[in-house]
Amino acid sequence: MLLLLDAPAGQSWAQLGHLGLAFVLSALIGFERELRQKAAGLRTLTVVGFAAALFMVISQAEFGDSRVAAQVVSGLGFIGGGLIFVRRDAVRGLTTAAVVWLTAAVGMAAGAGLWLFAIAATAAHFLVAYGFTPLAHRLSGRTTRVHSLTLTYRDGEGVLRRALAECTERGFTVRDLATAAGDGGDGTAARQATVRLSVEGAGPVTGLAAWLADLDGVLAVTAGDPDEEAD
């Protein structure tokens, strides 16, 4: 192995240490996202950060500048774009795409030997993830509104229970609900139920509707705002 490291020009144990640091820091960020069950988790972010560091090392060793590294930033647009999508006027995946971008930057800093920058950026990520989240909830929680949701789902599968739990998890309180059940129309389709919910919360109801629409068994979700209708 020593021969493999020493024979080709431009390779050293220091560069291998840079790659190792990028691997560890990227894995830490990925582990945090994995705990939150995000689309880009431990494996994805570890690979992104490690690959970015490898591109940086190659760029410096072979070209002596950042020509290759500059293309890493452009290439991240394809990954980030695939993580962001809009559903029912709710944009999802922005934070995950930003974390992918940050992880690549951490890997590039580590690959360039800027270990202090890499560690500081990783620490800043955890500050934002665990410090800013409760702060944002506290600031947004000062103003609450009542919204209405109409939910159509397959009856008898526990869908309503999961939907109510999802509302609570997203910071909304269910104030009232009314149900009206019926079959699929011809008697052969799965039995359906329609529920009208009145929920109170500070967050955007369109985001809650998007989350509910992703639940297994939910057939349709429409959002309204009784406060705005009264105006």
N, CA, C and O of each residue as an XYZ file, in Angstrom:
924
protein
N       0.829     -1.207      0.000
C       0.000      0.000      0.000
C       0.865      1.258      0.000
O       0.513      2.269     -0.608
N       2.020      1.178      0.703
C       2.925      2.320      0.709
C       3.425      2.637     -0.698
O       3.580      3.799     -1.074
N       3.670      1.580     -1.463
C       4.119      1.807     -2.833
C       3.056      2.518     -3.649
O       3.363      3.394     -4.457
N       1.792      2.132     -3.432
C       0.717      2.758     -4.188
C       0.583      4.225     -3.839
O       0.227      5.037     -4.693
N       0.867      4.578     -2.579
C       0.731      5.958     -2.161
C       1.928      6.811     -2.555
O       1.782      7.996     -2.851
N       3.112      6.203     -2.557
C       4.321      6.986     -2.786
C       4.714      7.074     -4.261
O       5.337      8.049     -4.682
N       4.350      6.052     -5.048
C       4.818      6.034     -6.429
C       4.245      7.166     -7.280
O       5.019      7.912     -7.879
N       2.902      7.329     -7.362
C       2.383      8.402     -8.196
C       2.602      9.749     -7.535
O       2.465      9.886     -6.319
N       2.940     10.735     -8.337
C       3.162     12.074     -7.804
C       1.834     12.685     -7.370
O       0.784     12.413     -7.952
N       1.908     13.508     -6.343
C       0.724     14.253     -5.916
C      -0.121     13.562     -4.874
O      -1.149     14.106     -4.471
N       0.269     12.380     -4.418
C      -0.495     11.670     -3.395
C       0.285     11.650     -2.095
O       1.506     11.494     -2.088
N      -0.445     11.814     -0.982
C       0.217     11.845      0.317
C      -0.747     11.393      1.392
O      -1.956     11.310      1.175
N      -0.181     11.098      2.575
C      -1.011     10.729      3.706
C      -1.857     11.916      4.164
O      -2.965     11.732      4.666
N      -1.343     13.122      3.995
C      -2.108     14.314      4.390
C      -3.401     14.413      3.584
O      -4.458     14.720      4.135
N      -3.315     14.151      2.283
C      -4.517     14.189      1.455
C      -5.502     13.107      1.862
O      -6.715     13.315      1.843
N      -4.959     11.935      2.234
C      -5.835     10.862      2.705
C      -6.532     11.268      4.002
O      -7.691     10.921      4.226
N      -5.817     12.007      4.853
C      -6.432     12.528      6.070
C      -7.534     13.522      5.772
O      -8.546     13.555      6.471
N      -7.349     14.347      4.725
C      -8.391     15.292      4.321
C      -9.660     14.551      3.889
O     -10.775     14.952      4.220
N      -9.463     13.478      3.151
C     -10.613     12.683      2.718
C     -11.311     12.033      3.918
O     -12.539     11.965      3.974
N     -10.507     11.559      4.875
C     -11.096     10.957      6.065
C     -11.906     11.958      6.870
O     -12.980     11.625      7.370
N     -11.404     13.183      7.001
C     -12.139     14.219      7.716
C     -13.449     14.535      7.001
O     -14.487     14.698      7.642
N     -13.398     14.622      5.677
C     -14.621     14.880      4.910
C     -15.633     13.765      5.114
O     -16.831     14.020      5.235
N     -15.156     12.541      5.151
C     -16.037     11.390      5.355
C     -16.732     11.482      6.713
O     -17.943     11.281      6.805
N     -15.976     11.783      7.758
C     -16.537     11.833      9.112
C     -17.536     12.974      9.250
O     -18.638     12.771      9.761
N     -17.168     14.165      8.804
C     -18.058     15.317      8.947
C     -19.328     15.145      8.118
O     -20.419     15.479      8.580
N     -19.195     14.629      6.908
C     -20.376     14.403      6.066
C     -21.285     13.358      6.680
O     -22.508     13.476      6.618
N     -20.686     12.327      7.277
C     -21.485     11.290      7.932
C     -22.234     11.852      9.136
O     -23.365     11.445      9.402
N     -21.624     12.777      9.864
C     -22.304     13.401     11.001
C     -23.532     14.174     10.548
O     -24.601     14.069     11.149
N     -23.370     14.951      9.487
C     -24.518     15.686      8.956
C     -25.579     14.721      8.450
O     -26.770     14.917      8.690
N     -25.148     13.685      7.756
C     -26.092     12.700      7.240
C     -26.818     11.961      8.342
O     -27.992     11.621      8.197
N     -26.126     11.707      9.450
C     -26.757     11.015     10.568
C     -27.880     11.858     11.161
O     -28.931     11.332     11.528
N     -27.656     13.165     11.253
C     -28.707     14.055     11.765
C     -29.926     14.034     10.854
O     -31.059     14.006     11.335
N     -29.704     14.048      9.547
C     -30.826     14.028      8.609
C     -31.517     12.669      8.603
O     -32.725     12.580      8.388
N     -30.739     11.609      8.842
C     -31.313     10.259      8.896
C     -32.242     10.140     10.107
O     -33.302      9.520     10.019
N     -31.849     10.726     11.224
C     -32.693     10.691     12.418
C     -34.024     11.392     12.175
O     -35.042     11.021     12.759
N     -34.016     12.395     11.321
C     -35.242     13.132     11.003
C     -35.986     12.531      9.819
O     -37.011     13.054      9.381
N     -35.453     11.420      9.307
C     -36.099     10.668      8.231
C     -36.310     11.529      6.983
O     -37.396     11.561      6.404
N     -35.240     12.225      6.586
C     -35.294     13.054      5.393
C     -34.877     12.249      4.166
O     -34.279     11.179      4.274
N     -35.213     12.798      2.989
C     -34.938     12.081      1.742
C     -33.445     11.836      1.559
O     -33.039     10.743      1.163
N     -32.629     12.843      1.845
C     -31.174     12.692      1.767
C     -30.658     12.439      3.170
O     -30.616     13.351      3.996
N     -30.267     11.203      3.444
C     -29.871     10.830      4.789
C     -28.409     10.477      4.900
O     -27.564     11.091      4.248
N     -28.105      9.494      5.721
C     -26.732      9.144      6.056
C     -25.917      8.768      4.826
O     -24.846      9.332      4.601
N     -26.403      7.834      4.035
C     -25.626      7.361      2.891
C     -25.452      8.441      1.831
O     -24.354      8.642      1.313
N     -26.546      9.134      1.511
C     -26.483     10.141      0.445
C     -25.518     11.263      0.785
O     -24.664     11.618     -0.028
N     -25.647     11.827      1.984
C     -24.817     12.970      2.346
C     -23.365     12.566      2.575
O     -22.454     13.347      2.302
N     -23.143     11.358      3.071
C     -21.758     10.903      3.214
C     -21.081     10.802      1.860
O     -19.932     11.213      1.697
N     -21.795     10.255      0.894
C     -21.235     10.136     -0.455
C     -21.017     11.517     -1.076
O     -19.989     11.751     -1.712
N     -21.970     12.428     -0.899
C     -21.849     13.772     -1.468
C     -20.616     14.483     -0.913
O     -19.807     15.014     -1.672
N     -20.478     14.490      0.413
C     -19.338     15.176      1.021
C     -18.007     14.537      0.680
O     -17.033     15.236      0.402
N     -17.959     13.218      0.700
C     -16.714     12.521      0.391
C     -16.327     12.722     -1.071
O     -15.156     12.935     -1.384
N     -17.309     12.653     -1.961
C     -17.021     12.849     -3.387
C     -16.545     14.269     -3.666
O     -15.639     14.477     -4.473
N     -17.164     15.258     -2.988
C     -16.736     16.643     -3.168
C     -15.288     16.819     -2.724
O     -14.511     17.517     -3.375
N     -14.929     16.180     -1.610
C     -13.542     16.253     -1.135
C     -12.585     15.592     -2.125
O     -11.492     16.099     -2.376
N     -12.998     14.474     -2.674
C     -12.153     13.776     -3.640
C     -11.931     14.626     -4.886
O     -10.818     14.694     -5.407
N     -13.000     15.279     -5.365
C     -12.847     16.173     -6.520
C     -11.884     17.315     -6.202
O     -11.088     17.710     -7.054
N     -11.951     17.842     -4.993
C     -11.056     18.930     -4.615
C      -9.611     18.469     -4.576
O      -8.719     19.168     -5.057
N      -9.374     17.288     -4.002
C      -8.014     16.752     -3.939
C      -7.466     16.509     -5.340
O      -6.316     16.835     -5.631
N      -8.297     15.933     -6.204
C      -7.863     15.684     -7.590
C      -7.556     16.988     -8.298
O      -6.564     17.091     -9.020
N      -8.403     17.981     -8.092
C      -8.217     19.263     -8.754
C      -6.898     19.903     -8.353
O      -6.168     20.412     -9.203
N      -6.590     19.878     -7.066
C      -5.354     20.489     -6.592
C      -4.127     19.682     -7.009
O      -3.091     20.255     -7.346
N      -4.242     18.353     -6.988
C      -3.090     17.510     -7.287
C      -2.742     17.509     -8.767
O      -1.567     17.522     -9.132
N      -3.748     17.493     -9.610
C      -3.518     17.355    -11.049
C      -3.462     18.684    -11.789
O      -2.746     18.810    -12.783
N      -4.208     19.675    -11.315
C      -4.284     20.936    -12.057
C      -3.738     22.122    -11.267
O      -3.464     23.177    -11.839
N      -3.583     21.955     -9.975
C      -3.026     23.033     -9.178
C      -3.962     24.198     -8.953
O      -3.539     25.249     -8.472
N      -5.234     24.029     -9.294
C      -6.211     25.100     -9.068
C      -7.553     24.460     -8.770
O      -7.619     23.281     -8.422
N      -8.627     25.232     -8.905
C      -9.969     24.740     -8.537
C     -10.875     24.584     -9.749
O     -12.090     24.749     -9.641
N     -10.287     24.263    -10.913
C     -11.129     24.146    -12.103
C     -12.116     22.995    -11.988
O     -13.279     23.138    -12.367
N     -11.670     21.862    -11.473
C     -12.572     20.729    -11.294
C     -13.544     21.007    -10.161
O     -14.733     20.709    -10.274
N     -13.046     21.579     -9.065
C     -13.893     21.842     -7.912
C     -15.027     22.806     -8.253
O     -16.121     22.702     -7.699
N     -14.769     23.731     -9.151
C     -15.814     24.690     -9.519
C     -16.999     24.000    -10.167
O     -18.131     24.469    -10.050
N     -16.751     22.891    -10.848
C     -17.843     22.166    -11.494
C     -18.674     21.363    -10.502
O     -19.802     20.977    -10.808
N     -18.121     21.109     -9.311
C     -18.878     20.385     -8.295
C     -20.112     21.182     -7.889
O     -21.196     20.621     -7.732
N     -19.942     22.488     -7.720
C     -21.062     23.343     -7.328
C     -22.158     23.303     -8.378
O     -23.340     23.232     -8.041
N     -21.776     23.349     -9.647
C     -22.769     23.279    -10.720
C     -23.458     21.927    -10.753
O     -24.668     21.841    -10.963
N     -22.682     20.873    -10.545
C     -23.258     19.535    -10.582
C     -24.248     19.283     -9.464
O     -25.152     18.461     -9.616
N     -24.098     19.975     -8.344
C     -25.030     19.797     -7.231
C     -26.433     20.261     -7.577
O     -27.405     19.854     -6.940
N     -26.536     21.113     -8.587
C     -27.858     21.582     -8.987
C     -28.769     20.448     -9.424
O     -29.980     20.515     -9.217
N     -28.203     19.407    -10.025
C     -29.009     18.273    -10.463
C     -29.551     17.499     -9.264
O     -30.700     17.058     -9.267
N     -28.709     17.337     -8.235
C     -29.172     16.626     -7.045
C     -30.196     17.456     -6.297
O     -31.257     16.959     -5.919
N     -29.871     18.726     -6.085
C     -30.784     19.598     -5.351
C     -32.115     19.768     -6.046
O     -33.162     19.782     -5.400
N     -32.078     19.900     -7.376
C     -33.316     20.047     -8.127
C     -34.217     18.831     -8.017
O     -35.442     18.954     -8.048
N     -33.613     17.658     -7.889
C     -34.413     16.446     -7.755
C     -35.050     16.287     -6.392
O     -35.958     15.475     -6.222
N     -34.583     17.056     -5.415
C     -35.129     16.956     -4.064
C     -36.232     17.967     -3.792
O     -36.976     17.835     -2.820
N     -36.339     18.985     -4.655
C     -37.331     20.037     -4.450
C     -38.520     19.783     -5.371
O     -38.344     19.573     -6.571
N     -39.709     19.801     -4.821
C     -40.901     19.681     -5.636
C     -42.040     20.443     -4.984
O     -42.040     20.696     -3.779
N     -43.004     20.797     -5.806
C     -44.166     21.565     -5.354
C     -45.394     20.685     -5.479
O     -45.631     20.053     -6.508
N     -46.174     20.658     -4.398
C     -47.410     19.890     -4.413
C     -48.484     20.672     -3.683
O     -48.322     21.027     -2.515
N     -49.574     20.936     -4.371
C     -50.682     21.695     -3.800
C     -50.195     22.997     -3.176
O     -50.515     23.316     -2.031
N     -49.406     23.748     -3.962
C     -48.908     25.059     -3.553
C     -47.949     25.002     -2.370
O     -47.610     26.050     -1.821
N     -47.503     23.829     -1.961
C     -46.556     23.693     -0.866
C     -45.212     23.227     -1.431
O     -45.137     22.199     -2.103
N     -44.162     23.987     -1.154
C     -42.823     23.650     -1.622
C     -42.150     22.785     -0.572
O     -42.100     23.152      0.602
N     -41.637     21.647     -0.985
C     -40.988     20.720     -0.062
C     -39.602     20.357     -0.584
O     -39.377     20.304     -1.793
N     -38.696     20.113      0.321
C     -37.356     19.681     -0.045
C     -36.318     20.784     -0.098
O     -35.154     20.509     -0.388
N     -36.704     22.039      0.176
C     -35.747     23.134      0.096
C     -34.624     22.975      1.119
O     -33.449     23.132      0.788
N     -34.990     22.664      2.357
C     -33.973     22.505      3.393
C     -33.061     21.330      3.092
O     -31.848     21.422      3.276
N     -33.635     20.224      2.631
C     -32.824     19.051      2.298
C     -31.839     19.375      1.183
O     -30.676     18.977      1.250
N     -32.289     20.091      0.162
C     -31.395     20.476     -0.933
C     -30.292     21.399     -0.429
O     -29.142     21.289     -0.854
N     -30.642     22.311      0.478
C     -29.632     23.212      1.031
C     -28.598     22.446      1.847
O     -27.415     22.786      1.823
N     -29.037     21.408      2.574
C     -28.103     20.603      3.371
C     -27.157     19.829      2.457
O     -25.977     19.674      2.773
N     -27.664     19.346      1.334
C     -26.791     18.679      0.356
C     -25.721     19.648     -0.134
O     -24.551     19.284     -0.247
N     -26.123     20.868     -0.421
C     -25.192     21.912     -0.863
C     -24.147     22.188      0.211
O     -22.958     22.285     -0.090
N     -24.584     22.315      1.461
C     -23.658     22.563      2.563
C     -22.700     21.395      2.752
O     -21.507     21.600      2.975
N     -23.215     20.168      2.664
C     -22.358     18.999      2.858
C     -21.253     18.954      1.806
O     -20.111     18.611      2.111
N     -21.594     19.297      0.581
C     -20.575     19.344     -0.474
C     -19.526     20.411     -0.161
O     -18.334     20.204     -0.391
N     -19.975     21.553      0.364
C     -19.033     22.612      0.725
C     -18.113     22.154      1.848
O     -16.919     22.453      1.833
N     -18.658     21.431      2.820
C     -17.842     20.883      3.903
C     -16.798     19.917      3.333
O     -15.628     19.963      3.713
N     -17.230     19.052      2.427
C     -16.295     18.120      1.810
C     -15.205     18.820      1.017
O     -14.043     18.417      1.066
N     -15.571     19.868      0.287
C     -14.581     20.616     -0.483
C     -13.584     21.310      0.436
O     -12.386     21.327      0.154
N     -14.077     21.888      1.546
C     -13.169     22.543      2.487
C     -12.202     21.541      3.100
O     -11.008     21.812      3.225
N     -12.731     20.373      3.484
C     -11.866     19.338      4.052
C     -10.851     18.845      3.019
O      -9.679     18.645      3.338
N     -11.311     18.653      1.782
C     -10.416     18.188      0.729
C      -9.314     19.179      0.418
O      -8.221     18.791      0.004
N      -9.602     20.479      0.619
C      -8.599     21.512      0.369
C      -7.664     21.701      1.555
O      -6.740     22.512      1.494
N      -7.897     20.955      2.639
C      -7.060     21.101      3.817
C      -7.516     22.194      4.761
O      -6.831     22.487      5.741
N      -8.667     22.807      4.484
C      -9.210     23.857      5.346
C     -10.067     23.210      6.429
O     -11.282     23.405      6.466
N      -9.436     22.450      7.298
C     -10.167     21.645      8.270
C     -10.935     22.506      9.272
O     -11.996     22.102      9.748
N     -10.406     23.695      9.596
C     -11.100     24.562     10.539
C     -12.418     25.049      9.955
O     -13.435     25.083     10.649
N     -12.402     25.428      8.677
C     -13.635     25.845      8.008
C     -14.642     24.696      7.946
O     -15.838     24.886      8.170
N     -14.136     23.507      7.639
C     -15.019     22.343      7.506
C     -15.696     22.020      8.832
O     -16.900     21.763      8.871
N     -14.932     22.033      9.910
C     -15.500     21.730     11.225
C     -16.463     22.827     11.656
O     -17.524     22.539     12.209
N     -16.102     24.084     11.407
C     -16.976     25.193     11.785
C     -18.298     25.133     11.021
O     -19.353     25.407     11.593
N     -18.254     24.779      9.742
C     -19.475     24.690      8.948
C     -20.360     23.552      9.441
O     -21.584     23.681      9.467
N     -19.746     22.439      9.830
C     -20.524     21.321     10.376
C     -21.186     21.707     11.692
O     -22.350     21.383     11.928
N     -20.434     22.406     12.555
C     -21.006     22.872     13.818
C     -22.145     23.848     13.567
O     -23.151     23.826     14.277
N     -21.993     24.707     12.558
C     -23.051     25.660     12.227
C     -24.312     24.939     11.756
O     -25.428     25.370     12.047
N     -24.126     23.843     11.030
C     -25.298     23.072     10.592
C     -26.091     22.546     11.787
O     -27.318     22.633     11.811
N     -25.386     22.004     12.774
C     -26.092     21.470     13.944
C     -26.730     22.589     14.771
O     -27.762     22.378     15.408
N     -26.124     23.763     14.763
C     -26.734     24.910     15.436
C     -28.049     25.282     14.770
O     -29.047     25.543     15.441
N     -28.039     25.303     13.444
C     -29.264     25.629     12.714
C     -30.314     24.544     12.898
O     -31.492     24.838     13.103
N     -29.882     23.277     12.824
C     -30.826     22.163     12.885
C     -31.501     22.049     14.247
O     -32.705     21.807     14.332
N     -30.717     22.224     15.313
C     -31.263     21.999     16.654
C     -31.526     23.288     17.428
O     -32.271     23.276     18.408
N     -30.928     24.388     17.007
C     -31.144     25.642     17.706
C     -32.190     26.520     17.056
O     -33.014     27.126     17.742
N     -32.163     26.594     15.724
C     -33.075     27.475     15.017
C     -34.482     26.899     14.911
O     -35.454     27.651     14.839
N     -34.602     25.554     14.901
C     -35.930     24.952     14.745
C     -36.877     25.338     15.878
O     -37.977     25.812     15.592
N     -36.511     25.159     17.153
C     -37.428     25.602     18.212
C     -37.626     27.106     18.228
O     -38.700     27.586     18.590
N     -36.584     27.867     17.833
C     -36.730     29.319     17.782
C     -37.751     29.724     16.730
O     -38.585     30.599     16.965
N     -37.680     29.077     15.560
C     -38.643     29.380     14.497
C     -40.052     29.010     14.922
O     -41.001     29.738     14.634
N     -40.194     27.879     15.608
C     -41.515     27.475     16.085
C     -42.055     28.465     17.107
O     -43.250     28.758     17.132
N     -41.163     28.977     17.949
C     -41.612     29.940     18.960
C     -42.046     31.246     18.320
O     -43.055     31.832     18.712
N     -41.274     31.706     17.319
C     -41.626     32.959     16.655
C     -42.917     32.827     15.862
O     -43.780     33.704     15.913
N     -43.045     31.714     15.120
C     -44.254     31.524     14.310
C     -45.456     31.178     15.165
O     -46.599     31.367     14.746
N     -45.196     30.658     16.391
C     -46.291     30.253     17.251
C     -47.010     31.405     17.913
O     -48.006     31.191     18.604
N     -46.533     32.618     17.722
C     -47.185     33.766     18.340
C     -48.519     34.087     17.680
O     -49.390     34.694     18.304
N     -48.684     33.685     16.423
C     -49.919     33.968     15.702
C     -50.520     32.648     15.215
O     -49.914     31.941     14.410
N     -51.693     32.331     15.703
C     -52.380     31.107     15.287
C     -53.649     31.459     14.539
O     -54.264     32.494     14.796
N     -54.035     30.606     13.620
C     -55.245     30.814     12.831
C     -56.010     29.505     12.750
O     -55.461     28.421     12.946
N     -57.291     29.642     12.454
C     -58.144     28.471     12.285
C     -58.304     28.204     10.790
O     -58.614     29.109     10.015
N     -58.089     26.957     10.401
C     -58.196     26.561      9.002
C     -59.153     25.377      8.899
O     -59.430     24.697      9.887
N     -59.641     25.149      7.710
C     -60.496     23.991      7.468
C     -59.853     23.081      6.431
O     -59.218     23.542      5.483
N     -60.029     21.795      6.629
C     -59.521     20.782      5.712
C     -60.629     19.775      5.432
O     -61.335     19.350      6.347
N     -60.777     19.399      4.181
C     -61.707     18.337      3.814
C     -60.884     17.157      3.338
O     -60.127     17.246      2.372
N     -61.053     16.051      4.042
C     -60.218     14.868      3.818
C     -61.085     13.699      3.375
O     -62.041     13.336      4.062
N     -60.755     13.107      2.225
C     -61.432     11.908      1.734
C     -60.446     10.753      1.759
O     -59.334     10.874      1.245
N     -60.842      9.632      2.354
C     -59.907      8.542      2.567
C     -60.643      7.202      2.533
O     -61.872      7.150      2.566
N     -59.860      6.119      2.467
C     -60.430      4.773      2.516
C     -60.787      4.441      3.962
O     -59.943      4.512      4.856
N     -62.028      4.085      4.172
C     -62.502      3.849      5.531
C     -62.073      2.460      6.004
O     -61.835      1.558      5.201
N     -61.980      2.312      7.318
C     -61.674      1.024      7.910
C     -60.217      0.633      7.904
O     -59.894     -0.520      8.189
N     -59.310      1.568      7.583
C     -57.874      1.258      7.529
C     -57.069      2.087      8.527
O     -55.839      2.070      8.495
N     -57.743      2.798      9.397
C     -57.029      3.613     10.386
C     -56.430      4.873      9.819
O     -55.527      5.453     10.422
N     -56.919      5.317      8.658
C     -56.349      6.493      8.002
C     -56.633      7.759      8.806
O     -55.757      8.609      8.967
N     -57.858      7.881      9.307
C     -58.215      9.084     10.056
C     -57.338      9.237     11.294
O     -56.911     10.345     11.620
N     -57.073      8.143     11.975
C     -56.226      8.189     13.162
C     -54.829      8.691     12.818
O     -54.254      9.496     13.550
N     -54.285      8.211     11.701
C     -52.956      8.666     11.292
C     -52.984     10.129     10.863
O     -52.028     10.868     11.099
N     -54.088     10.547     10.228
C     -54.202     11.938      9.799
C     -54.259     12.878     10.993
O     -53.631     13.937     10.977
N     -55.001     12.506     12.023
C     -55.083     13.340     13.226
C     -53.730     13.410     13.924
O     -53.337     14.459     14.433
N     -53.028     12.291     13.941
C     -51.689     12.282     14.545
C     -50.735     13.173     13.747
O     -49.876     13.842     14.321
N     -50.890     13.177     12.425
C     -50.047     14.014     11.573
C     -50.320     15.491     11.843
O     -49.391     16.298     11.870
N     -51.580     15.845     12.043
C     -51.932     17.238     12.364
C     -51.252     17.673     13.654
O     -50.688     18.764     13.730
N     -51.306     16.823     14.656
C     -50.682     17.150     15.944
C     -49.174     17.270     15.806
O     -48.562     18.170     16.380
N     -48.575     16.357     15.040
C     -47.123     16.379     14.870
C     -46.668     17.634     14.148
O     -45.567     18.125     14.397
N     -47.507     18.166     13.248
C     -47.159     19.369     12.490
C     -47.511     20.641     13.244
O     -47.400     21.732     12.686
N     -47.929     20.529     14.491
C     -48.182     21.708     15.302
C     -49.579     22.266     15.197
O     -49.800     23.418     15.568
N     -50.545     21.484     14.699
C     -51.926     21.934     14.571
C     -52.809     21.229     15.601
O     -52.609     20.051     15.898
N     -53.772     21.947     16.133
C     -54.735     21.392     17.067
C     -56.070     21.211     16.363
O     -56.591     22.154     15.767
N     -56.623     20.011     16.426
C     -57.918     19.736     15.799
C     -59.018     20.215     16.734
O     -59.182     19.686     17.834
N     -59.768     21.214     16.296
C     -60.815     21.794     17.131
C     -62.171     21.128     16.912
O     -62.974     21.028     17.839
N     -62.420     20.678     15.696
C     -63.728     20.103     15.392
C     -63.602     19.233     14.158
O     -62.739     19.469     13.313
N     -64.466     18.216     14.048
C     -64.509     17.398     12.843
C     -65.917     16.856     12.657
O     -66.643     16.622     13.623
N     -66.285     16.662     11.412
C     -67.585     16.092     11.050
C     -67.340     15.078      9.949
O     -66.624     15.369      8.991
N     -67.921     13.895     10.070
C     -67.692     12.825      9.118
C     -68.978     12.469      8.388
O     -70.082     12.627      8.909
N     -68.798     11.982      7.162
C     -69.916     11.458      6.362
C     -69.367     10.324      5.528
O     -68.572     10.561      4.619
N     -69.772      9.095      5.812
C     -69.220      7.918      5.151
C     -70.126      7.453      4.033
O     -71.336      7.681      4.054
N     -69.513      6.787      3.042
C     -70.274      6.217      1.934
C     -69.395      5.296      1.152
O     -68.172      5.368      1.274
N     -69.985      4.401      0.324
C     -69.149      3.477     -0.428
C     -68.659      4.141     -1.688
O     -68.895      5.331     -1.895
N     -67.978      3.391     -2.538
C     -67.379      3.943     -3.733
C     -68.378      4.314     -4.798
O     -67.978      4.885     -5.813
N     -69.681      4.019     -4.629
C     -70.668      4.403     -5.624
C     -71.316      3.203     -6.257
O     -72.542      3.166     -6.357
N     -70.551      2.209     -6.693
C     -71.119      1.032     -7.348
C     -71.117     -0.181     -6.425
O     -71.517     -1.272     -6.831
N     -70.672      0.003     -5.193
C     -70.664     -1.096     -4.238
C     -69.451     -1.990     -4.337
O     -69.219     -2.819     -3.458
N     -68.666     -1.835     -5.400
C     -67.490     -2.681     -5.574
C     -66.214     -1.964     -5.171
O     -65.223     -2.608     -4.827
N     -66.228     -0.648     -5.210
C     -65.044      0.119     -4.835
C     -64.885      0.108     -3.323
O     -65.813     -0.213     -2.581
N     -63.691      0.464     -2.892
C     -63.413      0.477     -1.457
C     -64.292      1.526     -0.787
O     -64.558      2.581     -1.364
N     -64.736      1.239      0.413
C     -65.561      2.161      1.163
C     -64.759      3.422      1.477
O     -63.589      3.359      1.855
N     -65.419      4.569      1.312
C     -64.745      5.837      1.516
C     -65.440      6.622      2.616
O     -66.597      6.367      2.952
N     -64.711      7.580      3.166
C     -65.269      8.486      4.164
C     -64.730      9.885      3.895
O     -63.608     10.052      3.416
N     -65.531     10.866      4.205
C     -65.128     12.256      4.052
C     -65.227     12.949      5.404
O     -66.236     12.840      6.099
N     -64.175     13.657      5.762
C     -64.112     14.340      7.057
C     -63.777     15.803      6.821
O     -62.887     16.140      6.041
N     -64.508     16.657      7.510
C     -64.182     18.078      7.479
C     -63.588     18.449      8.835
O     -64.239     18.329      9.873
N     -62.338     18.900      8.798
C     -61.607     19.222     10.020
C     -61.456     20.725     10.175
O     -61.245     21.442      9.197
N     -61.564     21.193     11.397
C     -61.194     22.557     11.743
C     -59.939     22.471     12.591
O     -59.966     21.938     13.701
N     -58.829     22.999     12.064
C     -57.549     22.905     12.759
C     -57.036     24.303     13.061
O     -57.281     25.247     12.310
N     -56.327     24.418     14.166
C     -55.757     25.695     14.587
C     -54.256     25.564     14.695
O     -53.748     24.645     15.337
N     -53.545     26.489     14.064
C     -52.097     26.450     14.109
C     -51.503     27.671     13.450
O     -52.200     28.459     12.810
N     -50.189     27.814     13.619
C     -49.504     28.984     13.078
C     -48.879     28.715     11.717
O     -48.575     29.657     10.986
N     -48.684     27.464     11.365
C     -48.038     27.141     10.102
C     -48.983     27.246      8.918
O     -50.189     27.416      9.099
N     -48.448     27.148      7.710
C     -49.280     27.193      6.511
C     -50.114     25.927      6.353
O     -49.585     24.818      6.423
N     -51.406     26.091      6.143
C     -52.286     24.925      6.040
C     -52.020     24.155      4.751
O     -52.298     22.958      4.680
N     -51.482     24.829      3.724
C     -51.167     24.127      2.476
C     -50.066     23.097      2.693
O     -50.073     22.035      2.071
N     -49.122     23.409      3.572
C     -48.087     22.437      3.887
C     -48.651     21.228      4.602
O     -48.268     20.095      4.311
N     -49.571     21.464      5.547
C     -50.220     20.353      6.244
C     -51.018     19.501      5.258
O     -51.000     18.273      5.343
N     -51.716     20.147      4.325
C     -52.492     19.411      3.330
C     -51.594     18.528      2.470
O     -51.972     17.413      2.111
N     -50.410     19.028      2.141
C     -49.478     18.231      1.331
C     -49.004     17.003      2.087
O     -48.894     15.922      1.509
N     -48.722     17.158      3.371
C     -48.306     16.021      4.179
C     -49.423     14.992      4.302
O     -49.186     13.789      4.196
N     -50.648     15.478      4.528
C     -51.769     14.551      4.652
C     -52.017     13.809      3.349
O     -52.374     12.631      3.360
N     -51.827     14.493      2.226
C     -52.052     13.854      0.931
C     -51.092     12.705      0.676
O     -51.388     11.809     -0.115
N     -49.942     12.726      1.343
C     -48.943     11.669      1.160
C     -49.231     10.431      2.005
O     -48.589      9.396      1.825
N     -50.191     10.529      2.924
C     -50.506      9.373      3.764
C     -51.164      8.275      2.950
O     -51.992      8.542      2.079
N     -50.792      7.048      3.237
C     -51.383      5.909      2.553
C     -52.871      5.812      2.907
O     -53.233      5.810      4.084
N     -53.710      5.733      1.906
C     -55.146      5.631      2.116
C     -55.892      6.927      1.936
O     -57.119      6.924      1.836
N     -55.175      8.050      1.893
C     -55.815      9.346      1.656
C     -56.054      9.509      0.158
O     -55.134      9.363     -0.647
N     -57.302      9.814     -0.207
C     -57.675      9.930     -1.621
C     -57.676     11.365     -2.107
O     -57.328     11.624     -3.259
N     -58.064     12.313     -1.247
C     -58.112     13.709     -1.659
C     -58.066     14.592     -0.419
O     -58.580     14.229      0.639
N     -57.438     15.764     -0.569
C     -57.367     16.764      0.495
C     -57.578     18.135     -0.122
O     -56.916     18.498     -1.095
N     -58.500     18.890      0.447
C     -58.690     20.281      0.034
C     -58.592     21.156      1.271
O     -59.075     20.796      2.344
N     -57.960     22.308      1.106
C     -57.741     23.214      2.229
C     -58.543     24.483      2.040
O     -58.659     25.006      0.932
N     -59.092     24.967      3.136
C     -59.807     26.233      3.142
C     -59.439     27.004      4.382
O     -58.716     26.498      5.241
N     -59.926     28.218      4.486
C     -59.624     29.073      5.631
C     -60.885     29.796      6.035
O     -61.269     30.759      5.371
N     -61.551     29.369      7.104
C     -62.776     30.012      7.523
C     -62.587     31.483      7.839
O     -63.492     32.283      7.602
N     -61.433     31.856      8.367
C     -61.200     33.249      8.691
C     -61.201     34.119      7.450
O     -61.761     35.215      7.453
N     -60.556     33.615      6.359
C     -60.516     34.385      5.131
C     -61.880     34.411      4.459
O     -62.256     35.424      3.869
N     -62.634     33.305      4.539
C     -63.956     33.274      3.932
C     -64.892     34.269      4.610
O     -65.761     34.856      3.966
N     -64.702     34.454      5.935
C     -65.534     35.409      6.648
C     -65.248     36.826      6.197
O     -66.147     37.666      6.175
N     -63.992     37.102      5.835
C     -63.659     38.432      5.363
C     -64.227     38.663      3.966
O     -64.047     39.739      3.396
